[in-house]
Amino acid sequence: AWNLALRCPATQSSTYKNYGPEKARAEKAVDGNHNGIWDNGSCTHIDCETEPWWRVDLGSPRSVSAVMVKNREDCCGERIKGAQIHVGDSKAGHGKDDPMCGTITDTRLGSVSTISCNGLKGRYVTIIIPGWRGILTLCAVEVIAQGCPLSPVGKELAQCE
């Protein structure tokens, strides 16, 4: 599959500081490393706040087939519950104003949620938990290009290098 988000610029509403901000930054979700153990350094971590969000910039509007999100494996799987996936060209409302692909419901440790976007087009893919106060942690986010078959994870080429 063509992972449009691999090593693309990512931002998030805040960055958890307790373990050093380098460890928790937004780019960790698109670094190509799918490790779900927080201590291994490949997961994002947003502070406890209202409507935490994470966004990747694909560089230009792209047609998105699906978004795959890997949950933490070590603890705290429930933090991802209700996270919405939005695709579009607007940053308004932290992406909430862009069309929505779907909502993550699987909170099991290490779960991989594949949310279908049916070719929705946009430059930004945003993951946001609306109307909720909490922490958002993402261990991997892949944005699958429309028209590309799903293939084993880790075989993609990066468009943002």
C-alpha positions in Angstrom: 0.0 0.0 0.0 1.1 3.6 -0.5 1.2 5.2 2.9 0.8 8.9 2.1 1.6 10.0 5.7 5.0 8.3 6.1 7.5 10.9 7.4 5.2 13.8 6.6 5.0 16.9 8.8 2.7 16.3 11.8 1.4 18.5 14.6 -0.7 18.0 17.7 -2.7 20.1 20.1 0.0 19.8 22.8 3.0 17.6 23.6 3.3 15.8 26.9 6.4 17.1 28.8 6.9 14.7 31.7 9.2 12.4 29.9 10.9 15.0 27.6 8.9 16.5 24.7 11.2 14.9 22.1 9.7 11.5 23.1 6.1 12.4 22.6 6.1 14.6 19.5 3.5 14.3 16.7 5.9 12.9 14.1 6.2 9.7 16.2 3.0 8.4 14.6 4.3 8.7 11.1 7.9 7.6 11.6 7.3 4.1 10.0 7.8 2.4 13.4 4.7 0.6 14.6 5.9 -0.3 18.1 3.1 0.2 20.6 5.1 0.3 23.8 5.4 3.9 25.1 8.9 3.3 26.5 10.2 2.3 23.1 9.7 5.8 21.9 7.5 5.5 18.8 4.2 6.9 20.2 2.8 10.4 20.3 1.5 11.7 23.7 -0.8 14.8 24.1 -1.4 16.4 27.5 -4.7 15.9 29.3 -6.9 18.5 27.6 -10.3 19.2 26.1 -10.6 17.9 22.5 -7.1 16.7 21.9 -6.2 16.5 18.2 -3.4 15.3 15.9 -2.9 16.2 12.3 -0.6 15.2 9.4 0.0 17.4 6.4 0.2 15.3 3.1 1.6 18.3 1.3 -1.2 18.5 -1.3 -4.8 17.2 -1.6 -4.8 13.4 -2.0 -7.6 10.9 -2.3 -7.6 8.7 0.8 -8.9 5.1 0.8 -8.4 4.4 4.5 -6.6 5.5 7.7 -5.0 2.9 9.9 -4.4 3.8 13.5 -2.3 1.6 15.9 -3.2 1.9 19.6 -0.8 1.6 22.6 0.1 -2.0 23.6 1.2 -1.5 27.2 -1.7 0.4 28.8 -4.3 3.1 28.4 -6.0 1.7 25.3 -9.3 3.3 26.2 -7.8 6.8 25.5 -8.4 6.4 21.8 -12.2 5.7 22.2 -14.3 8.1 20.1 -11.4 9.5 18.1 -12.7 10.8 14.8 -10.8 10.7 11.5 -11.3 13.8 9.3 -9.9 14.4 5.8 -10.0 17.8 4.1 -8.2 21.1 3.2 -9.2 23.2 6.2 -7.6 23.5 9.6 -10.8 25.2 11.0 -12.0 23.7 14.3 -8.8 21.7 14.3 -10.0 19.6 11.4 -13.5 19.1 12.8 -15.0 21.1 9.9 -13.5 18.7 7.4 -15.5 15.7 6.2 -15.4 12.7 8.6 -14.4 9.2 7.6 -15.4 7.5 10.8 -14.8 7.0 14.5 -12.4 4.6 16.4 -14.3 2.2 18.6 -11.7 -0.6 19.2 -9.8 0.3 22.4 -8.0 -3.1 22.9 -4.3 -2.8 23.6 -2.3 -2.9 20.4 -5.4 -2.8 18.2 -5.1 -1.5 14.7 -8.3 0.3 13.5 -8.8 0.7 9.8 -11.2 3.5 9.1 -12.5 3.6 5.5 -12.5 7.1 3.8 -13.8 6.0 0.4 -11.6 8.4 -1.6 -12.3 11.5 0.5 -9.8 14.1 -0.8 -7.8 16.5 1.3 -4.4 17.8 2.3 -4.9 17.2 6.0 -5.8 14.1 8.0 -6.9 14.9 11.5 -7.6 12.7 14.5 -9.6 14.4 17.2 -11.7 13.4 20.2 -14.6 15.8 20.2 -16.4 16.9 23.4 -14.0 15.0 25.6 -11.2 15.8 28.0 -8.3 13.4 28.1 -5.0 12.3 26.7 -4.6 11.1 23.1 -1.7 8.7 22.3 -1.1 7.3 18.8 1.6 4.7 18.1 1.2 4.7 14.3 -1.0 6.4 11.7 -1.0 5.3 8.0 -2.9 7.1 5.4 -3.6 4.7 2.5 -3.9 6.2 -1.0 -7.1 5.5 -3.0 -6.6 2.9 -5.6 -3.7 1.2 -3.8 -4.2 -2.4 -2.5 -3.5 -2.9 1.2 -0.1 -4.7 1.5 1.9 -5.8 4.5 2.7 -2.9 6.9 6.2 -1.5 6.5 6.6 -2.0 2.8 5.7 1.5 1.8 7.7 4.2 0.2 7.7 7.7 1.8 6.4 10.6 -0.2 7.5 13.2 2.4 11.3 12.7 2.1 
